[in-house]
Amino acid sequence: MKPIVRIALAINIYAILTTAAICQTTPQPSLFELSGQHLAGTPFHLPAYMTLQEQMRLQEHLPTHQKIRIEWDSLPGMPHDRLLTEDEVKGTALSAAFAVLSRNHAVPGAPGKLNFSLGPDTLVFIAATRAGEIRSLNVMPDFRIQDAEGHRFVTAKIAFDINLADDPQIAQIAFFKPELHEDHFELKRLGNLTLSSSGGH
């Protein structure tokens, strides 16, 4: 075999092996991570010029954010003064009884890193304009749920904070619960909060 042929053959083999290695090591999007496909199943949409990853980078580098304290009476009629067992709440639908307790603007620092991991013990919130354009979002723990001594308990009524972009065009916040369907999560809409321009609810 001529030297030039051997060199060409070696280059081709190297290219094939390198391509195979890249295909094996490139991470694929997880079915259990928030994606544009999940957002497509909601009434909300990202700005036409922005991807979900770009939204993440924006949230991480904003100089200020707004902090909103939310109250959620998730299981109206259930006791609020104690932890409930899973059996006690089994089959009870979650309510849309969200309310704004307080809202602070111009809080120093970014809203925080966007978490993509969906799970049965998480919530997704989307902050959007009146027209439904997403300006801030995140995946957060469902703070109602607690694990103790091998058992799961639920708090019916809780208060929690969310951090989002300090964007004056944000007019609503929608909350979703990830639900597992065979091998993927779908976002079930729980309820909406309408925000006033004065900072109340």
C-alpha positions, 0 to 999 in steps of 0.5 A: 500500500502506498504511503499516501493511501495509508495516511488517507486511510488512517485519517478516515479511521480517526474521523470515524472513531472521533465521531463515534466517541462524540456521539457516545459522550454528548449528553442527550436532553433528559425526559425529566428536565424542563424543556421547550416541549413542556412550555409548548404545552402551556399557554405561555411562550418564550420571546421569539428571539430567546431559547430556554437556555438563553433565558437561564443565562439571562436570569443568572446575570440580572443585577436585581430581582423581585421577591414575592411571598406566596401563600398556597392553601393547597387542600382547602378544608384539610387541617392546617395545624398538623402534618397530613399523611399521604393516605389522608390526602390521597385522591384530593385535588390540589386547589388554585388558592394562591395569594400574594402576601408581599412583593419587594422590587429591586432586591440586589442580585440575580433571581438565581440559576434556573433549575431544569430537574422535574420531579413529583415533589417539584413545582414549576412557576412561570412569570409572564406578560399579559400576552403570555410572553415568559419573562422568568421561570423556574423549577422549585421544591414543593415545600408542602411535602416532607419525608420523615422516618420513611413516611411522607407527610403533607402540609395543607397550607404553606407560604414560600418565596419565589425570586423572578426577574424585576421586569415591570411587564410581568403581569401574571404568575402561573403554577404547574405540577409535573405529573409522570406519564409513563416515561415523561413528565407533563405540566398540569396547571394548578392556578394563576396569580394576577399581579398589579402594577402597584406591586400588590395582587 
